[in-house]
């Protein structure tokens, strides 16, 4: 199920969901995983987030107004999750972000301190 490898740029149209100045991540919430219970996708079909190709962009729309999109994104990046849409990011986008930011070891802290993807 992995996407075709290549040199893919992060799609800046998703950037707005992560660079909101009011967005804060509670590290205690991230550590305990409590954010999962608040996720917009929690009651949906999990298969909807594990799709291929262009369908991933549609799946990412589910995350657009999620109250814990930053926590989900940080968790996926910290754990280098390979498959599915997490925190509004596709597999390719997460790989590109990780390559671009090899110095980041704690994505929750990085994003809550204003770090950009």
Biopython code that builds the backbone (N, CA, C, O; Angstrom):
import numpy as np
from Bio.PDB.StructureBuilder import StructureBuilder

atoms = [
    (1, "UNK", "N", (0.789, -1.202, 0.000)),
    (1, "UNK", "CA", (0.000, 0.000, 0.000)),
    (1, "UNK", "C", (0.838, 1.276, 0.000)),
    (1, "UNK", "O", (0.250, 2.355, -0.080)),
    (2, "UNK", "N", (2.162, 1.232, 0.084)),
    (2, "UNK", "CA", (2.923, 2.467, 0.077)),
    (2, "UNK", "C", (2.815, 3.191, -1.251)),
    (2, "UNK", "O", (2.671, 2.579, -2.309)),
    (3, "UNK", "N", (2.887, 4.498, -1.169)),
    (3, "UNK", "CA", (2.837, 5.315, -2.376)),
    (3, "UNK", "C", (4.153, 5.173, -3.127)),
    (3, "UNK", "O", (5.164, 4.755, -2.562)),
    (4, "UNK", "N", (4.128, 5.519, -4.383)),
    (4, "UNK", "CA", (5.324, 5.452, -5.204)),
    (4, "UNK", "C", (6.357, 6.434, -4.672)),
    (4, "UNK", "O", (6.042, 7.608, -4.479)),
    (5, "UNK", "N", (7.590, 5.979, -4.428)),
    (5, "UNK", "CA", (8.605, 6.894, -3.924)),
    (5, "UNK", "C", (8.969, 7.937, -4.968)),
    (5, "UNK", "O", (8.843, 7.702, -6.170)),
    (6, "UNK", "N", (9.408, 9.059, -4.507)),
    (6, "UNK", "CA", (9.830, 10.109, -5.414)),
    (6, "UNK", "C", (10.066, 11.397, -4.660)),
    (6, "UNK", "O", (9.956, 11.436, -3.435)),
    (7, "UNK", "N", (10.382, 12.427, -5.372)),
    (7, "UNK", "CA", (10.632, 13.715, -4.762)),
    (7, "UNK", "C", (9.345, 14.524, -4.808)),
    (7, "UNK", "O", (9.049, 15.170, -5.814)),
    (8, "UNK", "N", (8.591, 14.492, -3.739)),
    (8, "UNK", "CA", (7.296, 15.167, -3.695)),
    (8, "UNK", "C", (7.361, 16.325, -2.715)),
    (8, "UNK", "O", (7.887, 16.182, -1.612)),
    (9, "UNK", "N", (6.843, 17.436, -3.104)),
    (9, "UNK", "CA", (6.828, 18.606, -2.248)),
    (9, "UNK", "C", (5.579, 18.609, -1.385)),
    (9, "UNK", "O", (4.533, 18.100, -1.788)),
    (10, "UNK", "N", (5.694, 19.186, -0.200)),
    (10, "UNK", "CA", (4.556, 19.340, 0.692)),
    (10, "UNK", "C", (3.561, 20.290, 0.039)),
    (10, "UNK", "O", (3.942, 21.350, -0.457)),
    (11, "UNK", "N", (2.312, 19.918, 0.039)),
    (11, "UNK", "CA", (1.263, 20.730, -0.565)),
    (11, "UNK", "C", (0.882, 21.835, 0.406)),
    (11, "UNK", "O", (0.260, 21.570, 1.435)),
    (12, "UNK", "N", (1.245, 23.061, 0.092)),
    (12, "UNK", "CA", (1.024, 24.176, 1.006)),
    (12, "UNK", "C", (-0.447, 24.453, 1.272)),
    (12, "UNK", "O", (-0.759, 25.212, 2.190)),
    (13, "UNK", "N", (-1.356, 23.873, 0.514)),
    (13, "UNK", "CA", (-2.775, 24.111, 0.771)),
    (13, "UNK", "C", (-3.206, 23.516, 2.100)),
    (13, "UNK", "O", (-4.258, 23.881, 2.624)),
    (14, "UNK", "N", (-2.414, 22.606, 2.657)),
    (14, "UNK", "CA", (-2.730, 22.018, 3.952)),
    (14, "UNK", "C", (-2.087, 22.785, 5.096)),
    (14, "UNK", "O", (-2.427, 22.568, 6.259)),
    (15, "UNK", "N", (-1.174, 23.669, 4.780)),
    (15, "UNK", "CA", (-0.403, 24.370, 5.801)),
    (15, "UNK", "C", (-1.285, 25.146, 6.779)),
    (15, "UNK", "O", (-0.968, 25.194, 7.967)),
    (16, "UNK", "N", (-2.365, 25.746, 6.326)),
    (16, "UNK", "CA", (-3.206, 26.553, 7.195)),
    (16, "UNK", "C", (-3.739, 25.809, 8.402)),
    (16, "UNK", "O", (-3.955, 26.416, 9.450)),
    (17, "UNK", "N", (-3.950, 24.549, 8.283)),
    (17, "UNK", "CA", (-4.470, 23.771, 9.402)),
    (17, "UNK", "C", (-3.454, 23.657, 10.523)),
    (17, "UNK", "O", (-3.832, 23.350, 11.654)),
    (18, "UNK", "N", (-2.188, 23.889, 10.255)),
    (18, "UNK", "CA", (-1.147, 23.664, 11.247)),
    (18, "UNK", "C", (-0.453, 24.919, 11.722)),
    (18, "UNK", "O", (0.244, 24.884, 12.736)),
    (19, "UNK", "N", (-0.619, 26.016, 11.030)),
    (19, "UNK", "CA", (0.108, 27.216, 11.413)),
    (19, "UNK", "C", (-0.783, 28.243, 12.108)),
    (19, "UNK", "O", (-0.402, 29.405, 12.251)),
    (20, "UNK", "N", (-1.953, 27.820, 12.532)),
    (20, "UNK", "CA", (-2.833, 28.742, 13.241)),
    (20, "UNK", "C", (-2.153, 29.209, 14.523)),
    (20, "UNK", "O", (-1.669, 28.386, 15.300)),
    (21, "UNK", "N", (-2.112, 30.500, 14.749)),
    (21, "UNK", "CA", (-1.443, 31.030, 15.934)),
    (21, "UNK", "C", (-2.139, 30.606, 17.218)),
    (21, "UNK", "O", (-1.500, 30.533, 18.268)),
    (22, "UNK", "N", (-3.420, 30.329, 17.155)),
    (22, "UNK", "CA", (-4.162, 29.956, 18.354)),
    (22, "UNK", "C", (-4.042, 28.479, 18.681)),
    (22, "UNK", "O", (-4.463, 28.047, 19.754)),
    (23, "UNK", "N", (-3.481, 27.707, 17.783)),
    (23, "UNK", "CA", (-3.393, 26.258, 17.997)),
    (23, "UNK", "C", (-2.337, 25.944, 19.045)),
    (23, "UNK", "O", (-1.202, 26.413, 18.964)),
    (24, "UNK", "N", (-2.723, 25.157, 20.012)),
    (24, "UNK", "CA", (-1.806, 24.713, 21.059)),
    (24, "UNK", "C", (-1.973, 23.219, 21.239)),
    (24, "UNK", "O", (-3.074, 22.684, 21.111)),
    (25, "UNK", "N", (-0.889, 22.563, 21.533)),
    (25, "UNK", "CA", (-0.926, 21.134, 21.805)),
    (25, "UNK", "C", (-0.559, 20.942, 23.263)),
    (25, "UNK", "O", (0.458, 21.456, 23.728)),
    (26, "UNK", "N", (-1.374, 20.214, 23.974)),
    (26, "UNK", "CA", (-1.067, 19.868, 25.349)),
    (26, "UNK", "C", (-0.225, 18.605, 25.338)),
    (26, "UNK", "O", (-0.689, 17.553, 24.897)),
    (27, "UNK", "N", (1.016, 18.697, 25.823)),
    (27, "UNK", "CA", (1.880, 17.516, 25.807)),
    (27, "UNK", "C", (1.315, 16.413, 26.682)),
    (27, "UNK", "O", (1.507, 15.235, 26.381)),
    (28, "UNK", "N", (0.622, 16.764, 27.757)),
    (28, "UNK", "CA", (0.009, 15.738, 28.608)),
    (28, "UNK", "C", (-1.062, 14.992, 27.830)),
    (28, "UNK", "O", (-1.190, 13.773, 27.950)),
    (29, "UNK", "N", (-1.830, 15.722, 27.034)),
    (29, "UNK", "CA", (-2.867, 15.089, 26.227)),
    (29, "UNK", "C", (-2.247, 14.161, 25.200)),
    (29, "UNK", "O", (-2.737, 13.053, 24.983)),
    (30, "UNK", "N", (-1.172, 14.608, 24.568)),
    (30, "UNK", "CA", (-0.511, 13.789, 23.555)),
    (30, "UNK", "C", (0.063, 12.532, 24.187)),
    (30, "UNK", "O", (-0.098, 11.439, 23.645)),
    (31, "UNK", "N", (0.729, 12.672, 25.324)),
    (31, "UNK", "CA", (1.343, 11.525, 25.982)),
    (31, "UNK", "C", (0.316, 10.473, 26.362)),
    (31, "UNK", "O", (0.563, 9.279, 26.196)),
    (32, "UNK", "N", (-0.814, 10.893, 26.862)),
    (32, "UNK", "CA", (-1.833, 9.941, 27.301)),
    (32, "UNK", "C", (-2.696, 9.459, 26.150)),
    (32, "UNK", "O", (-3.471, 8.516, 26.307)),
    (33, "UNK", "N", (-2.571, 10.089, 25.007)),
    (33, "UNK", "CA", (-3.372, 9.672, 23.863)),
    (33, "UNK", "C", (-4.836, 10.049, 23.987)),
    (33, "UNK", "O", (-5.679, 9.511, 23.269)),
    (34, "UNK", "N", (-5.144, 10.963, 24.883)),
    (34, "UNK", "CA", (-6.537, 11.364, 25.082)),
    (34, "UNK", "C", (-7.116, 12.076, 23.870)),
    (34, "UNK", "O", (-8.334, 12.158, 23.716)),
    (35, "UNK", "N", (-6.262, 12.579, 23.026)),
    (35, "UNK", "CA", (-6.743, 13.305, 21.855)),
    (35, "UNK", "C", (-7.564, 12.406, 20.941)),
    (35, "UNK", "O", (-8.435, 12.889, 20.218)),
    (36, "UNK", "N", (-7.298, 11.116, 20.965)),
    (36, "UNK", "CA", (-7.992, 10.181, 20.073)),
    (36, "UNK", "C", (-9.501, 10.225, 20.307)),
    (36, "UNK", "O", (-10.278, 10.141, 19.355)),
    (37, "UNK", "N", (-9.915, 10.356, 21.553)),
    (37, "UNK", "CA", (-11.344, 10.388, 21.883)),
    (37, "UNK", "C", (-12.025, 11.645, 21.354)),
    (37, "UNK", "O", (-13.249, 11.682, 21.234)),
    (38, "UNK", "N", (-11.241, 12.675, 21.037)),
    (38, "UNK", "CA", (-11.802, 13.927, 20.534)),
    (38, "UNK", "C", (-11.712, 14.051, 19.015)),
    (38, "UNK", "O", (-12.192, 15.028, 18.440)),
    (39, "UNK", "N", (-11.108, 13.079, 18.376)),
    (39, "UNK", "CA", (-10.886, 13.144, 16.929)),
    (39, "UNK", "C", (-12.199, 13.104, 16.159)),
    (39, "UNK", "O", (-13.109, 12.346, 16.496)),
    (40, "UNK", "N", (-12.282, 13.911, 15.145)),
    (40, "UNK", "CA", (-13.474, 13.980, 14.298)),
    (40, "UNK", "C", (-13.747, 12.644, 13.603)),
    (40, "UNK", "O", (-14.898, 12.323, 13.305)),
    (41, "UNK", "N", (-12.707, 11.877, 13.350)),
    (41, "UNK", "CA", (-12.846, 10.612, 12.624)),
    (41, "UNK", "C", (-13.137, 9.420, 13.534)),
    (41, "UNK", "O", (-13.282, 8.301, 13.042)),
    (42, "UNK", "N", (-13.224, 9.628, 14.833)),
    (42, "UNK", "CA", (-13.305, 8.515, 15.789)),
    (42, "UNK", "C", (-14.474, 7.571, 15.549)),
    (42, "UNK", "O", (-14.361, 6.380, 15.840)),
    (43, "UNK", "N", (-15.583, 8.060, 15.033)),
    (43, "UNK", "CA", (-16.754, 7.210, 14.809)),
    (43, "UNK", "C", (-16.958, 6.848, 13.342)),
    (43, "UNK", "O", (-17.928, 6.178, 12.988)),
    (44, "UNK", "N", (-16.045, 7.292, 12.502)),
    (44, "UNK", "CA", (-16.169, 7.011, 11.071)),
    (44, "UNK", "C", (-15.560, 5.677, 10.693)),
    (44, "UNK", "O", (-15.030, 4.951, 11.535)),
    (45, "UNK", "N", (-15.647, 5.376, 9.432)),
    (45, "UNK", "CA", (-15.069, 4.152, 8.887)),
    (45, "UNK", "C", (-13.556, 4.331, 8.789)),
    (45, "UNK", "O", (-13.095, 5.179, 8.025)),
    (46, "UNK", "N", (-12.772, 3.560, 9.537)),
    (46, "UNK", "CA", (-11.320, 3.728, 9.485)),
    (46, "UNK", "C", (-10.737, 3.496, 8.094)),
    (46, "UNK", "O", (-9.703, 4.071, 7.753)),
    (47, "UNK", "N", (-11.383, 2.668, 7.297)),
    (47, "UNK", "CA", (-10.890, 2.413, 5.942)),
    (47, "UNK", "C", (-10.912, 3.672, 5.080)),
    (47, "UNK", "O", (-10.183, 3.756, 4.091)),
    (48, "UNK", "N", (-11.739, 4.649, 5.443)),
    (48, "UNK", "CA", (-11.823, 5.892, 4.675)),
    (48, "UNK", "C", (-10.515, 6.677, 4.732)),
    (48, "UNK", "O", (-10.256, 7.506, 3.859)),
    (49, "UNK", "N", (-9.693, 6.427, 5.743)),
    (49, "UNK", "CA", (-8.425, 7.134, 5.890)),
    (49, "UNK", "C", (-7.235, 6.334, 5.369)),
    (49, "UNK", "O", (-6.103, 6.817, 5.383)),
    (50, "UNK", "N", (-7.490, 5.128, 4.914)),
    (50, "UNK", "CA", (-6.428, 4.268, 4.395)),
    (50, "UNK", "C", (-6.713, 3.949, 2.933)),
    (50, "UNK", "O", (-7.033, 2.818, 2.566)),
    (51, "UNK", "N", (-6.585, 4.989, 2.118)),
    (51, "UNK", "CA", (-6.870, 4.894, 0.688)),
    (51, "UNK", "C", (-5.603, 5.235, -0.091)),
    (51, "UNK", "O", (-4.606, 5.667, 0.486)),
    (52, "UNK", "N", (-5.654, 5.039, -1.387)),
    (52, "UNK", "CA", (-4.484, 5.278, -2.240)),
    (52, "UNK", "C", (-4.671, 6.487, -3.140)),
    (52, "UNK", "O", (-5.791, 6.933, -3.394)),
    (53, "UNK", "N", (-3.566, 6.996, -3.607)),
    (53, "UNK", "CA", (-3.556, 8.025, -4.640)),
    (53, "UNK", "C", (-4.363, 9.262, -4.309)),
    (53, "UNK", "O", (-4.325, 9.772, -3.189)),
    (54, "UNK", "N", (-5.097, 9.735, -5.311)),
    (54, "UNK", "CA", (-5.871, 10.972, -5.184)),
    (54, "UNK", "C", (-6.936, 10.884, -4.101)),
    (54, "UNK", "O", (-7.365, 11.910, -3.573)),
    (55, "UNK", "N", (-7.362, 9.692, -3.768)),
    (55, "UNK", "CA", (-8.365, 9.524, -2.712)),
    (55, "UNK", "C", (-7.840, 10.010, -1.364)),
    (55, "UNK", "O", (-8.628, 10.347, -0.480)),
    (56, "UNK", "N", (-6.520, 10.050, -1.196)),
    (56, "UNK", "CA", (-5.949, 10.529, 0.059)),
    (56, "UNK", "C", (-6.271, 12.000, 0.291)),
    (56, "UNK", "O", (-6.505, 12.418, 1.425)),
    (57, "UNK", "N", (-6.282, 12.771, -0.767)),
    (57, "UNK", "CA", (-6.611, 14.196, -0.607)),
    (57, "UNK", "C", (-8.052, 14.367, -0.128)),
    (57, "UNK", "O", (-8.340, 15.236, 0.695)),
    (58, "UNK", "N", (-8.943, 13.541, -0.644)),
    (58, "UNK", "CA", (-10.337, 13.582, -0.188)),
    (58, "UNK", "C", (-10.416, 13.160, 1.268)),
    (58, "UNK", "O", (-11.135, 13.769, 2.060)),
    (59, "UNK", "N", (-9.681, 12.124, 1.617)),
    (59, "UNK", "CA", (-9.684, 11.636, 2.997)),
    (59, "UNK", "C", (-9.161, 12.708, 3.949)),
    (59, "UNK", "O", (-9.649, 12.828, 5.073)),
    (60, "UNK", "N", (-8.185, 13.477, 3.516)),
    (60, "UNK", "CA", (-7.604, 14.520, 4.358)),
    (60, "UNK", "C", (-8.613, 15.613, 4.693)),
    (60, "UNK", "O", (-8.448, 16.322, 5.686)),
    (61, "UNK", "N", (-9.643, 15.757, 3.888)),
    (61, "UNK", "CA", (-10.672, 16.761, 4.169)),
    (61, "UNK", "C", (-11.422, 16.449, 5.457)),
    (61, "UNK", "O", (-11.955, 17.356, 6.097)),
    (62, "UNK", "N", (-11.469, 15.185, 5.840)),
    (62, "UNK", "CA", (-12.108, 14.796, 7.099)),
    (62, "UNK", "C", (-11.424, 15.516, 8.256)),
    (62, "UNK", "O", (-12.072, 15.870, 9.241)),
    (63, "UNK", "N", (-10.130, 15.730, 8.140)),
    (63, "UNK", "CA", (-9.335, 16.326, 9.213)),
    (63, "UNK", "C", (-9.442, 17.849, 9.275)),
    (63, "UNK", "O", (-9.039, 18.460, 10.265)),
    (64, "UNK", "N", (-9.967, 18.446, 8.251)),
    (64, "UNK", "CA", (-9.906, 19.902, 8.107)),
    (64, "UNK", "C", (-10.374, 20.676, 9.343)),
    (64, "UNK", "O", (-9.709, 21.633, 9.740)),
    (65, "UNK", "N", (-11.475, 20.302, 9.952)),
    (65, "UNK", "CA", (-11.996, 21.039, 11.110)),
    (65, "UNK", "C", (-11.926, 20.210, 12.385)),
    (65, "UNK", "O", (-12.685, 20.450, 13.323)),
    (66, "UNK", "N", (-11.039, 19.256, 12.426)),
    (66, "UNK", "CA", (-10.890, 18.393, 13.594)),
    (66, "UNK", "C", (-10.229, 19.181, 14.731)),
    (66, "UNK", "O", (-9.246, 19.885, 14.503)),
    (67, "UNK", "N", (-10.760, 19.069, 15.945)),
    (67, "UNK", "CA", (-10.186, 19.824, 17.065)),
    (67, "UNK", "C", (-8.811, 19.323, 17.510)),
    (67, "UNK", "O", (-8.105, 20.030, 18.230)),
    (68, "UNK", "N", (-8.427, 18.135, 17.100)),
    (68, "UNK", "CA", (-7.136, 17.576, 17.527)),
    (68, "UNK", "C", (-6.233, 17.248, 16.336)),
    (68, "UNK", "O", (-5.428, 16.318, 16.400)),
    (69, "UNK", "N", (-6.368, 18.005, 15.266)),
    (69, "UNK", "CA", (-5.582, 17.743, 14.059)),
    (69, "UNK", "C", (-4.079, 17.857, 14.342)),
    (69, "UNK", "O", (-3.288, 17.084, 13.801)),
    (70, "UNK", "N", (-3.686, 18.806, 15.177)),
    (70, "UNK", "CA", (-2.266, 18.970, 15.481)),
    (70, "UNK", "C", (-1.722, 17.802, 16.295)),
    (70, "UNK", "O", (-0.611, 17.332, 16.049)),
    (71, "UNK", "N", (-2.501, 17.336, 17.261)),
    (71, "UNK", "CA", (-2.076, 16.190, 18.066)),
    (71, "UNK", "C", (-1.922, 14.946, 17.204)),
    (71, "UNK", "O", (-0.967, 14.185, 17.362)),
    (72, "UNK", "N", (-2.861, 14.746, 16.299)),
    (72, "UNK", "CA", (-2.833, 13.600, 15.392)),
    (72, "UNK", "C", (-1.620, 13.684, 14.469)),
    (72, "UNK", "O", (-0.917, 12.697, 14.256)),
    (73, "UNK", "N", (-1.391, 14.854, 13.936)),
    (73, "UNK", "CA", (-0.248, 15.076, 13.050)),
    (73, "UNK", "C", (1.055, 14.804, 13.795)),
    (73, "UNK", "O", (1.929, 14.102, 13.288)),
    (74, "UNK", "N", (1.183, 15.360, 14.998)),
    (74, "UNK", "CA", (2.398, 15.173, 15.797)),
    (74, "UNK", "C", (2.627, 13.703, 16.115)),
    (74, "UNK", "O", (3.755, 13.215, 16.038)),
    (75, "UNK", "N", (1.569, 13.003, 16.470)),
    (75, "UNK", "CA", (1.684, 11.582, 16.798)),
    (75, "UNK", "C", (2.155, 10.780, 15.586)),
    (75, "UNK", "O", (3.029, 9.920, 15.702)),
    (76, "UNK", "N", (1.573, 11.066, 14.431)),
    (76, "UNK", "CA", (1.954, 10.345, 13.210)),
    (76, "UNK", "C", (3.404, 10.624, 12.829)),
    (76, "UNK", "O", (4.119, 9.716, 12.404)),
    (77, "UNK", "N", (3.841, 11.864, 12.978)),
    (77, "UNK", "CA", (5.221, 12.210, 12.641)),
    (77, "UNK", "C", (6.201, 11.633, 13.664)),
    (77, "UNK", "O", (7.253, 11.116, 13.290)),
    (78, "UNK", "N", (5.862, 11.719, 14.948)),
    (78, "UNK", "CA", (6.736, 11.157, 15.988)),
    (78, "UNK", "C", (6.937, 9.661, 15.807)),
    (78, "UNK", "O", (8.027, 9.140, 16.042)),
    (79, "UNK", "N", (5.886, 8.978, 15.390)),
    (79, "UNK", "CA", (5.937, 7.524, 15.248)),
    (79, "UNK", "C", (6.228, 7.067, 13.823)),
    (79, "UNK", "O", (6.231, 5.871, 13.530)),
    (80, "UNK", "N", (6.471, 8.036, 12.942)),
    (80, "UNK", "CA", (6.771, 7.753, 11.532)),
    (80, "UNK", "C", (5.770, 6.771, 10.927)),
    (80, "UNK", "O", (6.142, 5.778, 10.302)),
    (81, "UNK", "N", (4.490, 7.078, 11.134)),
    (81, "UNK", "CA", (3.409, 6.241, 10.607)),
    (81, "UNK", "C", (3.489, 6.250, 9.087)),
    (81, "UNK", "O", (3.521, 7.311, 8.464)),
    (82, "UNK", "N", (3.519, 5.078, 8.505)),
    (82, "UNK", "CA", (3.731, 4.960, 7.060)),
    (82, "UNK", "C", (2.459, 5.020, 6.236)),
    (82, "UNK", "O", (2.487, 5.511, 5.107)),
    (83, "UNK", "N", (1.358, 4.540, 6.761)),
    (83, "UNK", "CA", (0.157, 4.374, 5.948)),
    (83, "UNK", "C", (-1.000, 5.218, 6.452)),
    (83, "UNK", "O", (-1.119, 5.492, 7.646)),
    (84, "UNK", "N", (-1.849, 5.624, 5.517)),
    (84, "UNK", "CA", (-3.073, 6.329, 5.849)),
    (84, "UNK", "C", (-2.900, 7.827, 5.967)),
    (84, "UNK", "O", (-1.791, 8.357, 5.911)),
    (85, "UNK", "N", (-4.032, 8.494, 6.133)),
    (85, "UNK", "CA", (-4.068, 9.937, 6.346)),
    (85, "UNK", "C", (-4.146, 10.164, 7.853)),
    (85, "UNK", "O", (-5.019, 9.619, 8.528)),
    (86, "UNK", "N", (-3.236, 10.962, 8.365)),
    (86, "UNK", "CA", (-3.180, 11.283, 9.793)),
    (86, "UNK", "C", (-2.951, 12.780, 9.930)),
    (86, "UNK", "O", (-2.063, 13.331, 9.279)),
    (87, "UNK", "N", (-3.725, 13.435, 10.753)),
    (87, "UNK", "CA", (-3.531, 14.862, 10.970)),
    (87, "UNK", "C", (-3.653, 15.680, 9.709)),
    (87, "UNK", "O", (-3.029, 16.734, 9.587)),
    (88, "UNK", "N", (-4.448, 15.209, 8.769)),
    (88, "UNK", "CA", (-4.650, 15.924, 7.519)),
    (88, "UNK", "C", (-3.536, 15.756, 6.507)),
    (88, "UNK", "O", (-3.544, 16.409, 5.463)),
    (89, "UNK", "N", (-2.580, 14.893, 6.798)),
    (89, "UNK", "CA", (-1.439, 14.701, 5.905)),
    (89, "UNK", "C", (-1.460, 13.318, 5.270)),
    (89, "UNK", "O", (-1.771, 12.319, 5.919)),
    (90, "UNK", "N", (-1.125, 13.286, 4.003)),
    (90, "UNK", "CA", (-1.025, 12.015, 3.287)),
    (90, "UNK", "C", (0.325, 11.370, 3.598)),
    (90, "UNK", "O", (1.191, 11.975, 4.230)),
    (91, "UNK", "N", (0.477, 10.156, 3.150)),
    (91, "UNK", "CA", (1.732, 9.423, 3.347)),
    (91, "UNK", "C", (2.913, 10.196, 2.756)),
    (91, "UNK", "O", (3.945, 10.355, 3.408)),
    (92, "UNK", "N", (2.759, 10.667, 1.543)),
    (92, "UNK", "CA", (3.834, 11.403, 0.862)),
    (92, "UNK", "C", (4.171, 12.693, 1.595)),
    (92, "UNK", "O", (5.342, 13.039, 1.748)),
    (93, "UNK", "N", (3.157, 13.395, 2.042)),
    (93, "UNK", "CA", (3.401, 14.654, 2.743)),
    (93, "UNK", "C", (4.186, 14.423, 4.030)),
    (93, "UNK", "O", (5.113, 15.170, 4.343)),
    (94, "UNK", "N", (3.809, 13.381, 4.777)),
    (94, "UNK", "CA", (4.535, 13.090, 6.020)),
    (94, "UNK", "C", (5.989, 12.722, 5.733)),
    (94, "UNK", "O", (6.894, 13.177, 6.432)),
    (95, "UNK", "N", (6.215, 11.910, 4.719)),
    (95, "UNK", "CA", (7.595, 11.539, 4.376)),
    (95, "UNK", "C", (8.412, 12.780, 4.004)),
    (95, "UNK", "O", (9.559, 12.918, 4.429)),
    (96, "UNK", "N", (7.830, 13.670, 3.221)),
    (96, "UNK", "CA", (8.532, 14.891, 2.815)),
    (96, "UNK", "C", (8.841, 15.769, 4.024)),
    (96, "UNK", "O", (9.930, 16.335, 4.118)),
    (97, "UNK", "N", (7.901, 15.884, 4.935)),
    (97, "UNK", "CA", (8.102, 16.696, 6.142)),
    (97, "UNK", "C", (9.216, 16.102, 7.000)),
    (97, "UNK", "O", (10.062, 16.834, 7.513)),
    (98, "UNK", "N", (9.219, 14.791, 7.155)),
    (98, "UNK", "CA", (10.262, 14.141, 7.953)),
    (98, "UNK", "C", (11.638, 14.316, 7.313)),
    (98, "UNK", "O", (12.627, 14.521, 8.017)),
    (99, "UNK", "N", (11.707, 14.237, 5.989)),
    (99, "UNK", "CA", (12.989, 14.447, 5.294)),
    (99, "UNK", "C", (13.465, 15.890, 5.445)),
    (99, "UNK", "O", (14.657, 16.148, 5.613)),
    (100, "UNK", "N", (12.529, 16.814, 5.384)),
    (100, "UNK", "CA", (12.848, 18.237, 5.458)),
    (100, "UNK", "C", (13.270, 18.657, 6.871)),
    (100, "UNK", "O", (14.014, 19.623, 7.039)),
    (101, "UNK", "N", (12.795, 17.933, 7.877)),
    (101, "UNK", "CA", (13.022, 18.313, 9.273)),
    (101, "UNK", "C", (13.629, 17.171, 10.090)),
    (101, "UNK", "O", (13.028, 16.752, 11.079)),
    (102, "UNK", "N", (14.790, 16.659, 9.710)),
    (102, "UNK", "CA", (15.360, 15.518, 10.439)),
    (102, "UNK", "C", (15.770, 15.859, 11.870)),
    (102, "UNK", "O", (15.957, 14.962, 12.693)),
    (103, "UNK", "N", (15.908, 17.147, 12.168)),
    (103, "UNK", "CA", (16.317, 17.590, 13.498)),
    (103, "UNK", "C", (15.186, 17.523, 14.529)),
    (103, "UNK", "O", (15.454, 17.538, 15.730)),
    (104, "UNK", "N", (13.944, 17.451, 14.088)),
    (104, "UNK", "CA", (12.808, 17.459, 15.018)),
    (104, "UNK", "C", (12.651, 16.074, 15.635)),
    (104, "UNK", "O", (12.504, 15.076, 14.930)),
    (105, "UNK", "N", (12.686, 16.035, 16.971)),
    (105, "UNK", "CA", (12.528, 14.764, 17.681)),
    (105, "UNK", "C", (11.232, 14.706, 18.474)),
    (105, "UNK", "O", (10.809, 13.630, 18.895)),
    (106, "UNK", "N", (10.602, 15.854, 18.679)),
    (106, "UNK", "CA", (9.335, 15.917, 19.419)),
    (106, "UNK", "C", (8.400, 16.845, 18.646)),
    (106, "UNK", "O", (8.434, 18.065, 18.812)),
    (107, "UNK", "N", (7.568, 16.244, 17.802)),
    (107, "UNK", "CA", (6.707, 17.036, 16.932)),
    (107, "UNK", "C", (5.644, 17.798, 17.699)),
    (107, "UNK", "O", (5.264, 18.890, 17.276)),
    (108, "UNK", "N", (5.150, 17.275, 18.802)),
    (108, "UNK", "CA", (4.145, 17.995, 19.592)),
    (108, "UNK", "C", (4.734, 19.311, 20.092)),
    (108, "UNK", "O", (4.094, 20.356, 19.984)),
    (109, "UNK", "N", (5.936, 19.267, 20.633)),
    (109, "UNK", "CA", (6.593, 20.489, 21.111)),
    (109, "UNK", "C", (6.901, 21.430, 19.955)),
    (109, "UNK", "O", (6.675, 22.636, 20.045)),
    (110, "UNK", "N", (7.409, 20.874, 18.884)),
    (110, "UNK", "CA", (7.770, 21.679, 17.718)),
    (110, "UNK", "C", (6.561, 22.447, 17.177)),
    (110, "UNK", "O", (6.645, 23.649, 16.925)),
    (111, "UNK", "N", (5.448, 21.752, 17.001)),
    (111, "UNK", "CA", (4.257, 22.399, 16.448)),
    (111, "UNK", "C", (3.624, 23.368, 17.439)),
    (111, "UNK", "O", (3.147, 24.429, 17.037)),
    (112, "UNK", "N", (3.611, 23.026, 18.728)),
    (112, "UNK", "CA", (2.988, 23.915, 19.707)),
    (112, "UNK", "C", (3.815, 25.173, 19.930)),
    (112, "UNK", "O", (3.293, 26.179, 20.411)),
    (113, "UNK", "N", (5.098, 25.128, 19.587)),
    (113, "UNK", "CA", (5.957, 26.309, 19.705)),
    (113, "UNK", "C", (6.039, 27.092, 18.401)),
    (113, "UNK", "O", (6.940, 27.910, 18.218)),
    (114, "UNK", "N", (5.105, 26.843, 17.506)),
    (114, "UNK", "CA", (5.024, 27.618, 16.278)),
    (114, "UNK", "C", (5.812, 27.067, 15.112)),
    (114, "UNK", "O", (5.927, 27.726, 14.079)),
    (115, "UNK", "N", (6.359, 25.869, 15.255)),
    (115, "UNK", "CA", (7.092, 25.259, 14.149)),
    (115, "UNK", "C", (6.171, 25.010, 12.968)),
    (115, "UNK", "O", (5.008, 24.644, 13.136)),
    (116, "UNK", "N", (6.702, 25.213, 11.784)),
    (116, "UNK", "CA", (5.896, 25.016, 10.577)),
    (116, "UNK", "C", (6.298, 23.748, 9.859)),
    (116, "UNK", "O", (7.429, 23.273, 9.961)),
    (117, "UNK", "N", (5.337, 23.220, 9.131)),
    (117, "UNK", "CA", (5.583, 21.997, 8.368)),
    (117, "UNK", "C", (6.179, 22.322, 7.021)),
    (117, "UNK", "O", (6.456, 21.417, 6.234)),
]
sb = StructureBuilder()
sb.init_structure("model")
sb.init_model(0)
sb.init_chain("A")
sb.init_seg("    ")
for serial, (resi, resn, name, xyz) in enumerate(atoms, 1):
    if name == "N":
        sb.init_residue(resn, " ", resi, " ")
    sb.init_atom(name, np.array(xyz, "f"), 0.0, 1.0, " ", f" {name:<3s}", serial, name[0])
structure = sb.get_structure()
